[in-house]
Amino acid sequence: MIQLLKYKKISFTLIFLLGAISSLSLPPYNFFYINFITLSFLFIFLIKNKTLLRRNYFLYGWLFGLGYFLCSLYWISISLTFDSELKILIPISLVLIPSFLALFFAIPVLLLSYFSKLNNLSLILIFSLLLGFFEFIRGVILTGFPWNLFIYSFSNNLSFIQMLSVFGTYGLNLLCISFFLLPSILFLKKTQFEMIVSSVLFLIFLSFFFIGSSRLKNINIVSSLGERGQIKTISSNIEINRFYNYINEEDIINQLIDLSNPEKDLPTLFIWPEGVITSTYLKDISKYKNLFKKFGDQHFIIFGINDLVLEEKNKVYNALVLVDNKLNIKSVYHKNKLVPFGEFLPLENLLSKIGLRIITQNYQSFSKGIQRDIIKIKYDNFKLSILPLICYEIIYSGKLSKINNFNLIINISEDGWFGKSVGPYQHFTHSIFRAIEEGKSVIRSSNNGISAIIGPKGRILKNKESTESGVLTVKNLEKLNKSTIFSLYGSNNIFFYLGAIYISLIFFLKRTGR
């Protein structure tokens, strides 16, 4: 097999296919074991061909990444199919975005070539560290795109991903890459010491399953929403073309109210999806006051809407708003993390001159919110402290808030842009990861996506698939006995601590001649 790979066309094609096959490890398929084969094969190929030119190392890494992202992120181009003027960009987005993201595979593979004289175990640690670090960079550079890290291949294995509560997404991703590379030791020239250390690492990998299973068995404290309080999250299937055709808003609001089925005497928080009201700004929302007469004085509604702020030179924000039954505004949150080309146009003054604009609206680019304040609701015994996240913001691992005194994460989303693809499943997975990291319940309301109530250990308590509309009701929120290690020691410091441990191990192996 290795002999065949000496032919460039064959080797290039095979490495590309390995990346494409690796994409099947991601949601909704979650064949995580594929990565033990694909990543190990890539590593063995690189180690066995130490005479390769450095530019070829770069090319092999890029081809693997291209196959991986081309097959797992094809749904991005679906968002361009709703506007006839943007369809011309589909081939560009289909190839250009995966080509750019593939660089974050290519550079680690290139850098690996500089360490080719070290032993196999050291090379595994170095390659894991390089790939894990560039995955982190991918998650933060140019607003960040931390989509489809290797750790997401375990999203269906709730026991294993309990370790997110300790290491966080990037930390556990780094460890996973190392685990996926371990089988390569069996096929390379190996020493007894390398076999022993590899066995220990594999046992650590297995221990994560047992530790996670034990954590899941621990009973949570149940926090009541007041004596009779409840939360209702609405899952809707409103056509995405409302952004372009301005479908009658009154019909949409009445549809959401019917789904909500409010009971006037029962304290309730209703959660509607992102952007359900598209033709009206927040400042004009009171014109629909008569439609909300079905709601009672003990009711609050959260929904997504655009907020035009005249005092700020007519800036437009993607907003999450909390109102009462008379549409009095109780709280407003402006989205902090915007989607490039979806909600804002980078280099807008330049690119707008050649006809480019944002996908979601015919408006100007949205403006970025400055901070994320906790939304507090208090009505008699009904008390909630909410961390608001709009759509894309749920994908970011790290410090979601400067303070940790919230008891619920609410994520409103519009997933219709993904069509009937793997996109909504990949997006939903991030909600599970944030719940485990932060140790908080997550309630997600999505239009054309997966709506769910998720416990602080990632259990999906209730959900509606992207093809379903309806309502999910919860009367008690789960609450952990104590905060997670990741949320306490914050952001992604733990990822860098792990990186320091890896570097120490590499120097130790080099110093001892092993």
N, C-alpha and C positions, 0 to 999 in steps of 0.2 A: 504493500500500500504506500509506504513512504517513498519507494522507488518511483511510483507513478506520479507522486506529487512533485517530483523534480521537473516535470513539464509544467511550465508556468500557467498555461491556459487551464489545465486540469486543476492545479493547486488554487488558482484564483477563484475558479468556479466553486470548488469544494468549500473553501473558507467562507465565501459568500453564503452558500447553502447552510453551513453550520450556524451562521448568525440568524438566518431565516428560520431554521428549525428551533433555535433557542427561543424565538418569539412565542412558541407554543407553551412555554413555561409560564407565561403571563396570564392574568385573568382574561377571559373567563375559563380558560383551559386548565391552567395551573399544573401542567406536567413538570413539576420542579426537577424531577430526576433527570430530565433531558440535559440540564446544565452540567451535571457530573460528566456527561459524555462530551458535549460540545466544547465547553471551556477547557477540559482536560486535553482533548484532541488538539485544540488550538495551541495550548501550551507545549505539548509534546512536539508538535510540528515545528514550533519556533526554536525549541531547545535542540532538536535533532539537526537543525539547519543553521548552525552557528556561522557558516560562511556567507550567509545572505548579505546582500548590500543593505545598508541601513534604510535606504528609501523603500526597499521591498518590505522590511519590517513594518514601516509606516503604512504601506499599501495593504498588507495583509490585515492589519488591525482595522484599517478603514473599511475594507470589504466585509469583515465580520460585522462591524457596527452598522454598515449600510443594509445588510440583509436583515439584521435584528430590528432596526427602526423602520425600514420600509414596510415590513410585514406587520409590525405592531402599531404603527401610527398612521396608516393609510387613511384613517377616518378623518384626519385633519382636513383633507381636501373636500370632504363632504360638505363642510361649512360654506364652501364657495359655490355650491350647486343651487343655492336658493336665490341668488341674484344673477341674472343673465349677464350683467356687465362684468362680473368677477369670474365667470366660468373659464375665461381665457387663461387664468392664473392656476388652474387645477394641475396641469402637468408640472408647472414650476414648483408648486407647494409639495406635490407628491414626491419629487426627487430632491429638491433643494433642502428642505428641512431635515430629512434623514441623512443627507450628505453632510450637512453641518454637524449634526449630533454625532455622526460616526467619527468625527475628529477626536471626540473624547474617549474613543477606543484606540484610535490610531496613535495618539501621542504616548499613552502608557506602553504600548507594544514597542514603539520606537525607543523609548527610554530603557526598556528591558534589555535591548541589544547591548547597552553599555555595561551590563553586569553579567554577560554570558559566561565568564570564567568562574563564577561562583558555583557552589554545589546546588543540587536540585531543591533542597528544602529552603535554602536562602532565596533562591529564585522564586519559589512559590510565595514566600512572604513578601518579597519585593514587588512581584507582579500584582498580588492582592492589594498591597498598599497603594501602588501607583493607580490601579484601576479604581479602587475605592475612593482615592483622593480626587481623581478627575470626575467621578460620578458626583462627588460633593460639589466640585466647581461647577459642573453642569447645572446643579440645583440652585445656584446663587448668581451666576454671571448673567448679565443682560436681562435682569428681572427674574431669571431662574426658570428651569424647566425640569423638575425632579420626577418626571414621569417615567415609569417602567424601569426602575432600578431592579437589580436581580432579586432583592429581598421580596419583591411583590409576587414572585413565583410561589411563595409560601402563604399567600393571603387566605387560602382555604384551610390552612392548618393552624387552627386557633391556638393549639397547645404550644407550637414552636414560636409563634410570633408574640407570645406573652413576654418574651425577653426584650421586646420594644420598650417595656416599662423601665428597663434598666439602661439599655444601650442606645435607644432611639433608632430611627430608621437608617441613618447613615452608618452608625456604629455596627448595627446588626448586618447591614449590607456588606460591610468590609469583612466581617467574620464569615458570611455566607460565601463570598467569593473564594476565600481560603478553603472552606469545606468542599466547594465544587471542584477545586483543583487537586484535592488529595489523591483521587484515583490515578493521577498521572505518575505518582511515585512508583506504582506497581509496574509501569511499562518503561521506566527509565532505569539507567544504571544506578542502583541504590545501595546504601550502606545499612548496616544493622541499626545504627543510631537513627538514621532517617526513618526507618520502618517503625522504630519504637515511638519516636516523636509524632509521626503521622497517625499511629494508632491512638495515642493520647488525644490528639486533636479530634479524631473521629469520635472518640468516647465523649469528649466535650460537646460535640455536635449532637450526639444522641441524648446527652443529659438535658439539653434544652427542651426536648419533648417531654421528659419526665418532670422537670421543674415547672414547665408550663401547665401540665396536667394537674399537678398539685395545686398550683395557684388558682386554677379554674374551679377547683373543688371548694375553696374557701368561700364561705357565705358572705355576701355583701350586706351592709347596712342598708335598709330601705328608707328613703327620705320621702315623706308624704307631701303632696302638693296642697297642704291645708286640709281642712276637714272634708271638703267635698270638691276640691279643685281638680282640674284635669287639663291636659294638653292634647290638642288635635292637630295633626300635621296632614296637609292636603296633598294628594298626588293627582296631578291633572294631565290631560293629553290635548292641550290646546295647540293648534297648528302653528308651526314656526313661522309661516308666511305672514303672520299678523305684524311682524316687524316691517314688512314691506307693503302690505295691502291695507293696513289699518282696519282690520276687522272690527266690527262694532264692539266697543269696550263694555258697554252696558251688558251685552249678552255674556261676555267673559266673566264679568263680576257676578252676575246672577248665577252663572254656572258654578262658580267657586262658593258662593253663599249656599247654594243647594247642596253641594258636597259637604260643606261645613255643618249643616243641619244644627244650628245653634239652639241650645236649651237655655232660655232666658234666666232661669233661677240657679243655674249651675256655674260657678266661677270657672272660666275657661280661657286659655290662651290658644288662639288659632294661628297656625303657621301656613302661609301660602308661598308658592314658589317665587323665584327671581323673575323680575321683569314681566309679570302677568299684565300689568297696566303699562302699555307702551306709547300711547298717543297723548297722555296727559302728564304734565309735570306735577311734582309734589305740591307746589304752591297753589295748584288749582284743584286739588283732590276733593275739596269740600263740595264741589258740584254734584258729587255722587252720594251725598249725605242721606238722601231719601232711600237709597237702595239698602242701607245698613240698618234699617229699622227693625229687622228681624233679630238683631243682636241686642243683648241686654246690658244693663249698667255694670255687670260683673264680667264683661267680656273685653278682651284685648286681641288685636289682630296684628300680626307681623306679615309684611309682604315686600316685594321688590318694586321699585319705581325709579324713574329718573328725576333728579333734583337739579333744577336750574336756579343758581344763586346769582341774582342780579347784582348784589352788592360786591361780588367778586368777579367783575367784568364778564358777566354772563357765563360763568363756568358751569359745566354740566357734570354731575356725579352719578354713578351707579349706586343707588342707595337702598338700604334696608331700613324700613320705618316701622315703628310701633305706634298704633293708634288705638283709641277707645271706640266705643260703639257710635259716637257722634263724630268720628273722624278727627277728633282733637289729636294733634301730634304730641306724643309723649317722649319719643326719642328717635333720633336719626343717626344712622351710621353710614359713612361714605366709604366705599370700597378702597382698601389700601393697595392691594396687588391687582394690577390691571393686566389684561391679556394683550400682548403685542399683536397688532393688526386686527384683533377682534374688538378691542375697546379703545386702543390708542394707536396712532400711527407714528412709529419712530421717525425722526427727521421729517416731521410733518410738512414744514415749509418747503422742503425740497421734493419729497415724494408726492405730495398732493398736486404738484405742477405737472406730473406725468400721468395723472388720472387715478392714482391710488387713493383709497379711503378705507375706513374701518368697515368690518364686515357686518356688525350687528345693527347699525343704524345709518341713516343718511346724515346724522348730526356730525358736528365736529368731534374730535377726540374727547373722550371722557377725561376729567381731571382726577388726580390721585388724592384720596383722603390722607390726612396727616397722621391720625392715630386711631387706635381701636379701643374705645371705652367700653366698659362693662355696662350692659343694659339691666336696670333693676326694675322689677315689677313687684309691687306690694299692694295687696287688697285684702283687708282683714287678715285671715290666716294664710292667704295665698301669697307666697313669697318666692321669687326666683331671681337669680343673678346669672345673666346670659352673656356668653361670649359670641358675638355675631361674626359669621364668615359667609361671604357671598361667593358661590360657585367655585371658581378656580382657586380661591384662597385656601381651601381645605387641603390642597396638595402639598403645602409647605410644612416641613417638619422643623421644629425649633421653638423659639420663644413666641408663642401666639399672642401673649399679653404681658405687659410689664408686671402685672400682679396676678396672683393665682386664686383670687377670692371669688371665683365663679363656680356655679354648680352644674352648668349645662352649656354645651356648645350647640348652637343652631346654625345649620348650613342650608341656605336656600339656593336653588340652582335651576338652570335651564340647560337640559342636555339634548334638546332637539337638534342642535347643531351637529351632533355626532351621527344622526340617522340611526338606522337599525344595524349598528356595527358593534365592535367590541368596546368602543369608546365609553359608553355609559357604565359598563362593568368595571373598566379600569378606573374611571373617575370615582365610582362608589367605594372602591377598595381603600382609597385614601382616608375616607371617613372612619373606617375600622381602625386603621393605623393611628390616626390622631386620638381616637378614644382610648386606645391602650397606652399610648405615650403619655397623655395628659391625665389618665385615670378619671375621665369625666364621661358622662353620658353624652351622646350625640344624637340630635334629632335632625333629620334631613328631609326637606320638602323639595321635590324636583318635578318640574314639568317635562314630560317626555323622557324621564329618567327614573332611577330607582330611589324611591322614598323609603325611609326606614327610621326605626327607633333602635339605637345601638347602646348597649350597656358599657360601663367603663372598662370592661375586660374584652371588649370587641364582640360580645355576643349580639347577634342580630335578633332582637326580641320580637319585632314585627317589621314587615316590609311589603312594599308593592313593587312589582316589576315595571319596567319602562313601558310595557304595553297596557298596563292597568291604570285605571283611575279609581279614586276612592279616598277613604280617610283612615288614619291610624290614630288610635286613642290610647293615652297612657295616664294612669291616675297616681302612680308612684314611680319615682326615679331612683335607680340604684346609685349607691354612693359607697366609695371605698373607705375602709377603716383609716387609711393614711395615704398621703400623697405618694406618687410614684417617684423613684429615684431620678428618672429622667426629668420630670417636671420640677423637682426640687433643685437639681444642680444644673439645670437650665441650658437652653439653647442646644448647641451641638458640641459643647465642651467635651463630653464623653467620647465623641468621635476622635477628637485630637488626643485625648488621653490614650485611647487604643492605638492610635498611630504612633505615639511615643513608645508604647510597649513593643510594637512591631519593630521599630528602628533599633531598640535595645536588644531584641532577640537576634536581629540580623548582625549587629556588631559582636554579640556574644558568640554566635556561630563562626564568624570570621576569625575572631581572636583565638578561639579554641581549635581552629583548624578543621572544624566540622562543617 
